[in-house]
């Protein structure tokens, strides 16, 4: 039994190549409108058999949006089965290259650790992008979804923090960061402003939800 309130986690999962995940192979940088697994029968020991993966994706071409359905048999190596092993249902939100961004409701952080561990044991690469949890007072702690922050922006922010750019008083300027990243000062400034804007808007949007 869970000791605290449930949590909602956002994961980025990259299935192993040998899994031949149809959601990844049949789509590229799209939003997922609906996804589910259906099974025709259950074995005596509780395992599920004869499963089908059903996915509805939203695609855009020259400003025109259209729906497309992707269906395939559930193979034994399908990473989605791991979610069912820990009694939770994944909600696939979008596909980014070879990565699938998934939202999942879990009873506690221990179950999240078990889920991530099992996914990695199966050969998947997993990053936890966000965790939201409601506490007993009704307030909420949140780790924001940062899937739209690029690797270059993330690198610039980490270097800025390491060098003391955000300290008070400031211990480094843009020139120091530019030398460290081997780019121009204007490029550093642009990357930091972009990530700051994204994070601030995410925080304000979160506060605005009633």
Backbone bond lengths (Angstrom), bond angles and torsions (degrees), N, CA, C in turn:
res aa  C-N    CA-C-N  psi(-1)  N-CA   C-N-CA  omega(-1)  CA-C   N-CA-C  phi
1 X - - - 1.474 - - 1.517 109.83 -
2 X 1.338 117.50 136.79 1.454 121.70 -178.31 1.519 110.90 -68.23
3 X 1.369 115.15 141.67 1.455 120.30 -179.46 1.516 112.49 -84.76
4 X 1.320 118.74 -19.50 1.452 121.40 -176.68 1.500 112.02 -136.93
5 X 1.336 116.69 -169.84 1.460 120.93 -179.32 1.520 111.09 -69.76
6 X 1.326 118.33 157.07 1.466 120.81 179.32 1.518 111.71 -68.04
7 X 1.324 115.41 162.82 1.458 121.25 179.14 1.523 108.88 -126.16
8 X 1.321 115.22 153.79 1.458 121.58 172.00 1.518 107.68 -113.51
9 X 1.320 116.40 122.35 1.458 121.22 -177.88 1.522 110.33 -112.58
10 X 1.328 115.59 143.05 1.459 121.84 173.24 1.518 107.95 -109.76
11 X 1.322 116.50 119.60 1.458 122.21 -176.75 1.521 110.35 -116.13
12 X 1.322 116.13 148.65 1.459 122.43 169.98 1.522 106.36 -112.58
13 X 1.320 116.39 114.03 1.461 121.76 -175.18 1.522 109.89 -115.98
14 X 1.325 115.47 128.07 1.460 121.03 173.41 1.522 107.87 -111.40
15 X 1.328 117.70 105.07 1.465 120.49 -178.55 1.524 110.80 -63.25
16 X 1.332 117.50 152.67 1.470 119.50 176.54 1.523 110.08 -65.03
17 X 1.331 117.96 148.42 1.479 120.94 -177.43 1.521 112.84 -55.19
18 X 1.329 116.74 -36.20 1.460 119.20 -177.03 1.527 112.61 -69.09
19 X 1.348 116.64 -15.40 1.463 119.31 178.81 1.522 111.66 -70.76
20 X 1.354 116.27 -24.24 1.470 121.54 178.80 1.525 110.83 50.82
21 X 1.349 115.64 52.56 1.465 121.19 -177.50 1.526 110.19 -66.00
22 X 1.317 117.06 122.22 1.462 121.14 -176.39 1.523 111.69 -68.48
23 X 1.344 117.79 -28.61 1.456 120.23 179.51 1.525 110.29 -64.73
24 X 1.339 116.65 -38.91 1.464 121.13 179.09 1.519 111.15 -76.99
25 X 1.322 117.37 -45.66 1.466 120.95 -174.40 1.525 113.06 -71.61
26 X 1.329 116.85 -27.45 1.469 119.49 -175.90 1.516 113.18 -97.31
27 X 1.325 117.74 -4.45 1.462 120.85 -177.79 1.515 110.02 -136.44
28 X 1.337 116.82 164.26 1.458 120.89 -179.75 1.527 109.09 -153.20
29 X 1.318 116.16 111.39 1.464 122.19 178.22 1.528 111.90 52.35
30 X 1.331 115.64 62.70 1.463 120.73 -179.67 1.521 109.71 -131.63
31 X 1.321 115.51 161.77 1.455 121.27 173.40 1.524 109.32 -87.18
32 X 1.331 115.35 145.33 1.455 120.75 178.65 1.524 108.30 -105.00
33 X 1.323 116.70 120.85 1.457 120.73 -178.53 1.520 112.33 -87.69
34 X 1.321 116.08 -31.99 1.464 119.48 -179.52 1.521 109.30 -157.42
35 X 1.334 115.78 143.38 1.466 120.41 178.29 1.518 108.49 -152.82
36 X 1.316 116.43 136.22 1.454 119.89 176.86 1.518 110.14 -158.95
37 X 1.325 114.31 158.39 1.456 121.60 174.44 1.518 107.93 -112.99
38 X 1.314 116.36 134.80 1.460 120.37 176.69 1.527 108.50 -122.15
39 X 1.338 114.94 144.68 1.469 120.29 -178.59 1.522 109.06 -129.31
40 X 1.329 115.51 138.55 1.462 119.84 -177.22 1.516 112.47 -85.39
41 X 1.346 116.78 -21.79 1.461 117.11 -179.77 1.517 110.53 -159.10
42 X 1.338 114.83 162.50 1.454 122.78 178.66 1.518 109.17 -121.94
43 X 1.341 115.88 140.92 1.455 119.92 178.86 1.523 109.69 -79.44
44 X 1.321 115.45 171.97 1.456 119.65 -177.79 1.515 114.14 -64.67
45 X 1.342 117.32 -27.25 1.463 119.78 -179.26 1.525 113.14 -92.44
46 X 1.322 116.85 11.42 1.458 120.66 175.62 1.519 115.10 95.06
47 X 1.349 117.44 -5.99 1.458 119.90 177.82 1.526 110.60 -72.60
48 X 1.352 115.18 151.38 1.458 120.87 -179.36 1.522 109.96 -101.60
49 X 1.330 116.79 141.60 1.452 121.11 -178.55 1.515 110.78 -132.89
50 X 1.354 114.98 165.53 1.466 122.07 178.84 1.527 110.88 53.45
51 X 1.328 115.15 55.32 1.455 120.20 -178.15 1.521 113.50 -93.96
52 X 1.330 115.36 154.11 1.462 122.18 177.23 1.523 109.30 -128.04
53 X 1.323 116.22 132.93 1.463 122.36 176.18 1.519 107.97 -95.33
54 X 1.337 116.72 120.79 1.462 122.26 -177.91 1.527 109.53 -117.68
55 X 1.321 116.99 122.02 1.455 121.10 -176.92 1.520 110.80 -134.00
56 X 1.333 116.14 133.16 1.462 122.17 175.13 1.523 107.89 -112.01
57 X 1.323 117.01 117.15 1.458 121.22 -177.87 1.524 110.28 -109.74
58 X 1.333 114.70 152.11 1.462 121.20 176.96 1.526 108.00 -109.28
59 X 1.319 117.26 118.90 1.450 122.06 -177.52 1.526 110.44 -113.09
60 X 1.341 115.48 152.31 1.467 120.85 178.54 1.526 109.30 -125.45
61 X 1.301 115.88 132.77 1.461 121.55 175.77 1.511 108.55 -140.05
62 X 1.347 114.78 113.51 1.461 121.99 -179.34 1.525 111.66 54.86
63 X 1.325 115.38 43.89 1.458 121.24 176.15 1.508 115.36 80.67
64 X 1.330 117.34 0.46 1.463 121.15 -179.99 1.532 109.02 -105.74
65 X 1.337 116.56 125.13 1.458 121.63 -178.97 1.528 109.88 -96.21
66 X 1.318 115.33 141.97 1.458 120.18 178.67 1.525 109.29 -145.99
67 X 1.332 115.72 154.83 1.458 121.93 178.58 1.522 109.91 -97.89
68 X 1.318 115.05 145.34 1.454 119.88 176.05 1.524 108.41 -140.33
69 X 1.304 116.42 140.09 1.457 121.50 -179.28 1.525 110.13 -105.01
70 X 1.335 114.76 133.53 1.459 121.81 178.64 1.524 107.46 -120.26
71 X 1.318 116.62 126.70 1.467 120.72 -178.18 1.519 110.10 -134.19
72 X 1.325 116.44 139.83 1.465 120.49 177.51 1.521 109.04 -156.52
73 X 1.324 115.46 164.17 1.458 120.82 175.04 1.519 109.46 -72.26
74 X 1.327 116.61 146.81 1.463 121.80 176.86 1.523 108.13 -83.46
75 X 1.336 116.56 114.73 1.461 121.17 178.58 1.521 110.04 -83.55
76 X 1.322 115.80 163.98 1.469 119.95 -177.95 1.521 112.35 -64.01
77 X 1.355 117.10 -25.20 1.456 120.28 -179.59 1.513 114.44 -92.57
78 X 1.328 118.02 8.00 1.474 121.53 -178.99 1.526 110.23 -62.08
79 X 1.332 116.75 125.54 1.461 119.88 -176.91 1.526 112.11 -67.29
80 X 1.332 117.91 -23.40 1.464 120.36 179.64 1.529 111.93 -61.50
81 X 1.327 116.79 -26.88 1.469 120.10 179.68 1.523 111.37 -63.64
82 X 1.338 116.60 -27.39 1.470 120.21 179.93 1.527 110.40 -62.96
83 X 1.336 117.42 -36.95 1.457 120.78 178.88 1.530 110.28 -61.96
84 X 1.310 116.95 -40.57 1.463 120.62 179.30 1.533 111.30 -69.30
85 X 1.330 116.52 -28.55 1.461 120.30 178.65 1.529 111.77 -64.82
86 X 1.330 116.60 -29.07 1.472 120.17 178.66 1.530 111.07 -104.68
87 X 1.332 115.61 18.98 1.474 122.25 174.13 1.524 113.62 60.26
88 X 1.327 117.07 46.22 1.459 120.15 173.42 1.527 108.31 -140.46
89 X 1.322 115.53 158.16 1.464 121.23 -175.30 1.528 109.62 -113.42
90 X 1.342 117.70 121.81 1.467 119.84 179.77 1.519 111.96 -76.57
91 X 1.318 116.16 144.58 1.461 121.56 173.27 1.526 107.27 -118.39
92 X 1.325 115.90 103.14 1.459 120.34 -178.24 1.527 109.33 -75.43
93 X 1.343 116.12 124.53 1.455 120.78 -175.76 1.530 113.06 -97.26
94 X 1.330 116.68 -42.27 1.460 119.41 -178.85 1.532 109.96 -163.58
95 X 1.319 114.55 165.55 1.458 122.03 176.51 1.518 107.85 -115.83
96 X 1.336 116.35 130.25 1.458 122.00 178.12 1.525 107.73 -125.49
97 X 1.320 116.74 98.06 1.451 120.02 -176.67 1.516 110.22 64.99
98 X 1.341 115.99 -121.11 1.467 121.12 178.21 1.519 112.29 -93.66
99 X 1.327 117.17 5.09 1.459 121.16 -176.70 1.524 111.26 -106.64
100 X 1.319 114.59 143.12 1.457 121.46 178.04 1.525 108.28 -114.42
101 X 1.324 116.44 122.14 1.466 121.05 179.77 1.523 108.56 -90.40
102 X 1.326 115.65 123.11 1.467 121.82 -171.31 1.522 110.05 -127.20
103 X 1.326 115.90 137.42 1.460 122.22 172.07 1.523 108.10 -107.47
104 X 1.325 116.77 136.25 1.467 119.38 -177.39 1.530 109.95 -145.40
105 X 1.333 115.75 136.68 1.463 122.28 177.37 1.525 108.37 -91.79
106 X 1.329 116.56 127.81 1.465 122.49 -176.10 1.520 110.18 -129.44
107 X 1.332 117.57 151.55 1.465 119.43 -178.90 1.522 114.03 -69.96
108 X 1.346 117.90 -29.59 1.462 120.57 -178.18 1.527 109.91 -165.95
109 X 1.339 115.82 175.50 1.460 121.23 -178.36 1.527 112.28 -70.15
110 X 1.315 116.81 -28.15 1.459 119.80 178.32 1.526 110.33 -63.65
111 X 1.331 116.77 -40.09 1.459 120.55 177.07 1.522 110.53 -66.23
112 X 1.331 116.79 -36.47 1.463 120.48 176.58 1.523 110.15 -62.45
113 X 1.331 117.10 -44.75 1.469 120.03 178.74 1.530 110.88 -61.00
114 X 1.332 116.30 -41.41 1.457 120.00 178.95 1.529 110.99 -64.46
115 X 1.327 116.56 -41.65 1.465 121.35 179.58 1.521 110.50 -61.41
116 X 1.326 116.69 -49.50 1.468 120.86 -179.10 1.528 110.27 -62.06
117 X 1.322 116.74 -41.71 1.463 121.03 179.54 1.524 111.41 -61.26
118 X 1.323 116.97 -44.00 1.466 120.69 -179.23 1.519 111.59 -67.90
119 X 1.329 116.95 -38.28 1.459 120.27 178.24 1.533 110.33 -62.61
120 X 1.337 115.72 -43.19 1.467 119.74 -179.64 1.523 111.09 -69.30
121 X 1.315 117.21 -36.47 1.464 119.88 176.64 1.529 111.20 -61.93
122 X 1.331 116.35 -29.33 1.459 120.92 178.53 1.517 113.48 -82.77
123 X 1.344 117.13 1.24 1.455 120.88 176.58 1.513 115.64 99.53
124 X 1.326 117.65 0.32 1.462 120.84 179.58 1.523 111.09 -82.29
125 X 1.324 115.89 146.51 1.461 121.83 170.07 1.526 107.53 -89.85
126 X 1.347 117.46 130.74 1.468 120.76 -174.17 1.526 110.67 -132.43
127 X 1.318 116.86 131.30 1.460 123.55 170.30 1.516 108.35 -123.70
128 X 1.332 116.72 137.18 1.457 121.45 175.51 1.524 107.25 -92.16
129 X 1.334 116.42 111.33 1.456 121.97 -176.22 1.522 112.62 -89.21
130 X 1.318 118.37 -25.76 1.463 118.70 -177.74 1.511 111.91 -164.08
131 X 1.336 115.33 146.21 1.462 121.89 175.97 1.519 108.14 -136.00
132 X 1.310 116.57 127.91 1.460 121.60 176.79 1.518 108.59 -121.90
133 X 1.339 116.09 133.75 1.463 119.98 -179.11 1.517 109.87 -142.09
134 X 1.331 116.37 133.18 1.461 121.51 175.32 1.517 108.37 -93.71
135 X 1.334 116.73 132.11 1.463 118.60 179.18 1.519 111.08 -97.45
136 X 1.314 115.88 179.62 1.464 119.91 -172.64 1.519 112.79 -67.22
137 X 1.323 118.37 -22.24 1.462 120.15 178.90 1.520 112.06 -82.41
138 X 1.339 116.08 -4.37 1.454 119.11 179.27 1.509 113.64 89.68
139 X 1.345 117.27 -3.30 1.451 119.60 175.50 1.515 108.38 -84.57
140 X 1.327 116.12 177.46 1.451 118.82 -171.57 1.519 110.76 -140.10
141 X 1.321 116.13 134.68 1.457 121.16 171.54 1.527 107.19 -106.01
142 X 1.319 116.35 143.75 1.462 118.60 -172.86 1.520 111.03 -142.91
143 X 1.320 116.60 138.97 1.452 123.92 165.77 1.517 105.49 -107.54
144 X 1.331 116.70 116.73 1.457 120.18 -168.82 1.521 113.07 -72.21
145 X 1.320 115.26 148.58 1.456 122.87 174.62 1.530 108.30 -68.50
146 X 1.328 117.02 120.09 1.458 120.60 -177.32 1.535 111.23 -116.74
147 X 1.323 116.48 28.06 1.462 119.80 -177.18 1.526 113.06 -66.10
148 X 1.346 117.13 -21.14 1.460 118.90 -178.96 1.523 112.59 -92.65
149 X 1.329 118.19 5.17 1.462 122.29 176.46 1.522 108.25 -90.81
150 X 1.318 116.50 126.83 1.457 120.52 -175.50 1.529 111.29 -75.79
151 X 1.323 115.87 164.29 1.468 120.69 178.67 1.520 111.15 -62.80
152 X 1.336 118.32 -37.54 1.463 121.55 179.76 1.525 111.47 -68.01
153 X 1.326 116.62 -38.53 1.461 119.95 176.91 1.524 110.77 -67.09
154 X 1.328 116.20 -41.39 1.459 120.81 178.79 1.535 110.91 -62.49
155 X 1.341 116.14 -42.64 1.462 120.59 179.05 1.525 111.02 -62.78
156 X 1.332 116.49 -43.16 1.460 120.41 -179.64 1.523 110.84 -62.67
157 X 1.325 117.37 -41.58 1.461 120.66 -179.86 1.524 111.37 -66.09
158 X 1.332 117.26 -42.56 1.463 120.53 -179.34 1.531 111.03 -64.20
159 X 1.337 116.39 -41.38 1.462 119.79 177.69 1.527 110.72 -65.35
160 X 1.334 116.35 -39.56 1.466 120.16 179.18 1.530 111.37 -61.33
161 X 1.318 116.02 -41.40 1.469 119.71 178.84 1.521 110.14 -68.29
162 X 1.336 116.73 -44.05 1.471 120.68 -179.39 1.522 111.97 -60.80
163 X 1.328 117.10 -38.58 1.458 121.29 -176.55 1.528 113.20 -83.61
164 X 1.338 117.50 -7.38 1.459 119.90 178.57 1.515 114.34 88.14
165 X 1.336 116.61 21.06 1.466 120.26 -179.38 1.524 111.42 -63.59
166 X 1.330 116.96 -31.44 1.460 120.34 -178.47 1.524 112.70 -98.92
167 X 1.330 116.97 6.55 1.463 119.61 177.12 1.528 110.43 -73.85
168 X 1.333 115.78 161.32 1.467 121.53 174.79 1.532 108.41 -124.05
169 X 1.346 118.30 113.10 1.472 126.69 -1.45 1.529 111.01 -71.74
170 X 1.309 116.45 160.62 1.467 122.65 -177.19 1.522 110.67 -66.88
171 X 1.337 116.83 131.14 1.465 121.81 -177.22 1.523 112.95 -101.71
172 X 1.312 118.38 0.15 1.466 121.73 178.50 1.515 108.97 -153.41
173 X 1.323 115.58 149.61 1.461 119.46 177.45 1.532 109.68 -113.62
174 X 1.334 116.21 -176.89 1.453 120.20 -177.43 1.524 112.74 -62.57
175 X 1.330 116.51 -29.82 1.464 119.43 179.90 1.529 111.10 -65.29
176 X 1.336 116.51 -39.90 1.459 121.14 177.80 1.530 110.11 -63.39
177 X 1.319 115.87 -44.42 1.463 120.00 -179.84 1.525 111.08 -66.17
178 X 1.333 116.57 -39.42 1.457 120.65 -179.93 1.522 111.22 -62.98
179 X 1.352 115.68 -41.60 1.462 119.51 178.33 1.525 110.52 -64.45
180 X 1.301 116.49 -40.83 1.467 120.69 -178.53 1.534 110.55 -66.10
181 X 1.332 117.47 -39.36 1.464 121.81 -177.24 1.525 112.86 -90.28
182 X 1.332 116.15 -9.72 1.464 122.31 -178.80 1.530 111.25 59.83
183 X 1.338 115.18 46.05 1.461 121.92 174.99 1.523 108.05 -138.41
184 X 1.317 117.64 176.65 1.461 120.84 -179.13 1.523 111.32 -77.09
185 X 1.341 115.01 160.77 1.470 119.65 178.01 1.521 111.04 -63.30
186 X 1.318 117.19 -37.24 1.469 119.97 -179.59 1.532 110.67 -65.89
187 X 1.347 116.73 -34.95 1.466 119.95 178.83 1.533 110.26 -68.04
188 X 1.337 117.03 -40.88 1.463 120.60 177.05 1.519 110.10 -61.65
189 X 1.325 115.75 -46.72 1.464 120.58 -179.05 1.524 110.93 -59.60
190 X 1.336 116.43 -42.99 1.461 120.31 -178.61 1.526 110.72 -63.78
191 X 1.329 116.95 -42.38 1.469 120.19 -178.06 1.524 111.09 -66.83
192 X 1.330 116.56 -41.73 1.465 119.24 -179.79 1.526 111.05 -68.12
193 X 1.333 116.95 -42.02 1.463 119.83 179.03 1.522 110.92 -62.74
194 X 1.312 116.77 -38.14 1.467 120.95 -179.32 1.524 110.88 -65.52
195 X 1.328 117.33 -46.81 1.459 119.90 -178.67 1.528 110.84 -70.47
196 X 1.328 117.55 -36.03 1.467 120.34 177.05 1.523 110.46 -62.60
197 X 1.333 116.39 -43.43 1.461 120.68 179.50 1.523 110.95 -61.99
198 X 1.335 116.82 -44.18 1.462 120.53 -179.28 1.527 111.02 -62.17
199 X 1.325 116.94 -47.05 1.461 120.41 -177.21 1.530 111.64 -66.86
200 X 1.324 116.55 -40.15 1.474 120.02 179.90 1.525 110.33 -64.69
201 X 1.327 117.12 -43.97 1.464 119.93 179.35 1.525 111.75 -65.12
202 X 1.342 117.45 -37.35 1.450 120.40 177.59 1.529 110.05 -63.46
203 X 1.333 116.88 -41.42 1.461 120.64 -179.15 1.522 110.78 -66.63
204 X 1.331 116.82 -44.61 1.462 120.22 179.49 1.524 110.99 -65.41
205 X 1.336 116.95 -40.70 1.464 120.28 177.41 1.520 110.85 -61.03
206 X 1.319 116.97 -39.17 1.460 121.23 178.97 1.527 110.73 -64.42
207 X 1.330 116.73 -43.64 1.457 120.65 179.10 1.525 111.81 -65.83
208 X 1.350 116.22 -28.76 1.459 120.55 -175.87 1.517 113.45 -79.63
209 X 1.344 117.64 -10.79 1.467 120.77 -178.54 1.526 108.88 -79.79
210 X 1.301 116.23 120.41 1.475 121.17 178.71 1.520 109.66 -113.66
